[in-house]
């Protein structure tokens, strides 16, 4: 008979992350098959319907390795020019994030460098960061704009983000973050800049098909809830889903605002109150934990992890890779921080970087190892899935597969 699958891996241990009642959705003595980039079998090897050689063109042994879904980094600012190592030094000498931002540093300093870079230069600087994440198991990546802050530069960032996906053979979801900061040319005219975002930039980005979602930074040093509301109303009118940087440095009701608009996710959430948690639960808005920024800024206000658990809010974990507050190039490192700093469990952290991260990007075809899901998975050099959040650094990924093809 002709083989019906492209590939079949035998002798696996699968952390499917499916809701099976077993920790990690684990299946021992398992097999994983796929065809045309889609999983065809993920279950006990004894359950294979035919002899392996009759089922697949290529049959290999995983040597009892653990396999998980491909990791999904659902919140990054990966495309930018230059870096802000000097601000890292300033913070170590006592300057706060707010102080640096108010005297012209922070986001605006990266804006200047990003605007000056050509599209090819921006790709050349950003691609190695994405490659590092992919080598460590990331097969789906969200990338925000927000360091251009004018139409041409924002569009350039989003084009570079899309090119990264093509170059690496992974999925990239793009998010327009024009409401990230007020650019220098609009200093003292924040309302005019919000007009620019809503009237000119957002419609043009939508027409060009460059964004899968719209984000904003709702904070005292950024944009007010009423300004964010206007951005979200425009996004909704254009048929785009929204996400929100919410309650990172203060409680402005960002989580509840995100929930009001049915946001895919509300991210950071260190200062979110109980009412915000309840609103997110009702709206099924995913809570994205970003512990690398918490760590870098030496924050002390913890997100309400126990309350999020109690109300059944799905918790994702992301790297937040950016030049100012999260210069981290490993989603696994962020998973470790989520456990160590936020007291999430290793299983919650892995779920946060797979199935719940997929929900935060409205991707229903990945995040678990199940027939019909996209063949995104990682073969790991570990003896237990908890090691993915336990080890800080190291090369643990033996093989990374996206859409059925090795990355």
N, C-alpha and C positions, 0 to 999 in steps of 0.2 A: 504493500500500500504506500501511497505517497505521504510523506510527513505533513502534518496539518499545522505545525508550529514552526517558527523560525529557530527558537532557542529553548533549551530546557536545562535548568540548573538543578542537579541532584545534591543530596547530602547537605541540605540547608537547615538552619534554624531561623525561622521567620519571626520578626517582631512586626506583625502586620499592622498594629495600631488600630485595628478594627475592634468594634465593641463585641467581643466574644465572651466576656466574663473572665478571661485569663489576663494576668498582668502583661502589658505590652501587646495584647492580642497574640501571644506567643504560640507558635506551632513548632514542636521539635520533629526531627526526622522528616523534614519537609522537602518539597520541590517547588520550583518557580518556573513557569513557562510563559512565553510571550510570542506574539506575532504582530507584525506591522505596527510595532510600537505600543501595543496594548497587552496587558496581562491576560493570559488565557487560563492559567492554573496557579493557585497559591494555596497549598494545603498539604496534608500528610502524603509522603511519597507513596505510601501503600494505597492511596486513593487514585493513583494515575490510571486512566482508563485503558491504556495499552502499554506494551513494552516501550521503554524510553526511546529506543532507536527507531521505533515505528511512529513515534509522536512528533519528533523534531528533527530538523536538518542538522542542527548543532546541539550536541549533548555534552555537558561538562559537569564535573563535581566541584562543589563549593568547599569541600573539605571540612564540613561541619561548621562553617563560618556563620555568623549572625548577619542577616540581611534586614535592612529597614527600608521604608519608603525614602526616596530622595528628600533631603532637607529643603525646606522652603523658608527663605529669608524674606519676610513680608514687610519689612520697613528698613530701607536704606537710603542714604544720600550719596551713593557711591560715585556719581559723576561730578567731578570738580577739578579745578586746577590748583596747583600748589599745595601747601599744608599750613597748619597753624601751630607748629611746634613752639614758636615763641610765646604764644598765649598759654600753652601748657606750663611754660616756665613762669609766666606772670601769675597764674593761679596758684602755683606752688609757693610763690612769694606773697600770697595773701589777697590778690585781687579776685573779686567775685565774677561770675558769668555776667551778671547785670552790669557791673562796673565796666568790664571790657566792652560789652556791647554798646553802652551809652557813650563811650569815648571814641567810637568809630571802628572798633575791632569786631570780633565775632563774625557773624554771617557776612557783613558788608565787606570785610577784608577779602573773603573768598570770592565775593561777587566780582570785585575788580579783576582778579586773576582769571576767573572763569570767562568773563567777557572778552578779555584780551586773547585768550587761546582760540586758535582755529578749531574747526570741528575735528580735523584729523589729529591735532595736538591734544585735544581733550580726550579723544578716544585712546591715544597712546598712553596718556597718564592714567586713565580710568580702567582700561582693560586688564592690566596686571592685578588690580585689586579684585576684580570679578573672577579672574582665573584662580586666585588664591582661595576665594570662597568656594568655587566649584571643586577644586582639588580636595577640599575638606568635606565634600559631600553635598553641597548646595546644587540642586538641579532646577530650582525655580527662584527667581530673584525679582523683588520689587525695587524699582529705582525712581526716586523723586527728582523733579527739577527743583528750583528754588534758590539757585545761586546765579541766576541770570538776571531776574527781576526786570527784564524788558522783553518784549515779544520775541525779538530775534534770538537773544541769548537763551531764553527759556526753550524755544523750539529747537535750538541747537543741542541743548542738553538732552532733550527727549529723543532726538534723532540718534544721538550717540548711545543712549540707553538701548534703543532698539538694535543698533548695530552690534552692541555687545552680545545680545542674545544670538544673533546670527553668527558672529565670530566663534562663540563657544559652543553652540549647539544646545543651549539651554533656553528655558522660557524666561523672558523678561516682561514683567508688567510695569507699565509706566504710569506715574502719578504727577499731575500738574500741581505744583506748590508755589504758585505765584504769590500767594499771601503768606510768605515766609518772613519777610522783613521789608521795611521801607527803604528803597534805594536812595543813594545820596542826592540824586537830582530831584527827589520829592521830599527832601528834608523839610519838616515843618508843614507838610501838606499831605498828611496821611489819608485824609478823606479823598483827595484827588487821586492818590495812588490806588485806593480801593476802586474808584471809578475806572481807572485804567485796567485793573485786573478784570473787572466785571464786564465792562463795555467793549473793550478792545482785545485784551489778551485771551481771555477764556473762550470767547466765541471763535477766535481764529485758531486756537489750539484744537478745539473740537472739530472745526471744519476740516482741518488737516489730518484728523484721526490720529493724533500723536499721544493722546492720554486715555488710559483705561479708567482713571478715577481722578478726583480732585481732593486736595488736602489743604489745610490751613493751620497756622500756628496761633492758637488762642491763648494769649498770655499778656501780662502787664507790659512786657517789653516788646510785644508784637502787635496782635490785633484783638480788638474787643469782641465780645460775643455778638454785638449787633452788627459789626463789620463782617464777622464770619458768617452770620446768618445771611447777609446779602450775597456773599460768595456762594454759599450753598444753594440759595434759591436760584441763582443763575445756573449753577451746575445742574440742578434738577430740571430746569427748563430745557437744558441742552441734552438731557438724557444720560448724564454722567453720575455714577455713584460717588459717595463722599467718604472721607476718612478725616480724622482730626488729631492733631497734637493737642492733647487735653490735660489740663490740671497738672502740668509738670512742676511748676514753681509756685503755684498758688491755686486756690480753688475759685475759679470763675464760672463754675457750673458747666465746664466743657463736656464732661461725660454725658450729662443730661441733654445738652444741645446736640451732640452727635447722635444720641438715641432718637431725638425728636425728628431728625432727618433720615432715620433708618440707616445710619452710617454702617459701612462694612466693619469699621473698627474705630476704637478710641485708644490712643497710644500714649504711653507714659503713665499717667493716672496716679502719681504719687500723692496728690492732694485731693483726689476725688472723694466725695462724701458718700454716705450710705444711700442717699436719695439718687445719686448718680449711678451707683451700682444697680439699684432696683430698676432704674430707667433702661440701663443697658440690657439687663436680663429680659425685660419686656420686649425690647426691640431686637433681641438676638444679635446685638452688636458685640463683636469680639474685643476683648481687652488685650492689647498688645503690650507685653512687658519689655522694657528696654533698660536692662540693668547696667549696661556698659556706660550709658550717660550718667546714671545714678552714681556709679563708681567713680567716673572721671571727675564729676563735679563735687564729689565727696558729700553728697546729700545724706540726710538723716531721716527724712519723712518717708516711711515705707508705704507702698500701695496696700490697699485693703485685701490682701490675698484671701484671708479666711472668709471675708464677706463675699468676694467673688465666687469662691467655692460654694458657699451656702446658698447663693442665689442661682447657681448653675450657669454663670457666665463663662463661656469658653475663653481660655487664656492661651494666647500665643506668645512666643518668645522670638525676638528679632535682634539682629546685631546693632542696628541704627548706625552703621558705619558712616562716619562723617568726619571732616577735618578738625572740628572744634571740640566736640563733647563725647565722641565715641570713636577714637582711632583704633578700632578693633577689626581684624580681618579674619575672624573665625566665628561662625555661628555657634559652634560647640563651646567656645569660650563664653559666649553670652549665656548659653544653657547652664554652664557651671556657675556663673554669677547669679543667675535666677535662683538656683538652688541655695547657694551660699549666702547671698544677700537678702533674697526675698523669701527663703524657706519653701520654695516650690520643691516637689519631689523630682527625682530623676525621670520618672515616668511622665509626670506633668510637663517637664521641660521638653522631653522628646515629643510628646503629643503636641506641645506648643510650637515645635519646629517642623511639624508634619501636618497632621489632620486639621488642627486649629489654625495654623498659618494659612492653609489652603482656604479655609472659610473666610479668613480676613482678606483674601484676594478674590473671593467669589469664584473659586476654582473647584468644581465638583468632581473633576476627573482624576484627582490625585490626592495624596496625603495618607493613603492606606495601601496595603498590598492585598488587592482583591481582584478577581476576574472582572474585566471591563474597565479597570482603571488604567491610566497611562503607565507605561513601563518605565517609571522613574524609580530607581532604587540604588542602594549603596551596599556593597559587601565590605564588612568591617573586620579588622584584626582585633577583636575583643572576645572575651569569654562571657560577657553579660551586657545587655543593653545599657545598664546603669553606668557603664564605663564611659559612654559617650558624653555624659555630663560630669563624670568624675575626673578624667584626665584634663589637665590644663595644657593645651598644645599637643604636639606629637602628630605623626602621620599615621592615622588609624584607618583611613579609607583605602582598602585594597583595590576596589573597582567602583567607579561611579558611572551609572548608566542613566541616560535621559532619552525618553522616547524610544527605548530599545537599543540605543547606540551608545557606546562608551564615550565619555566626555574626555 
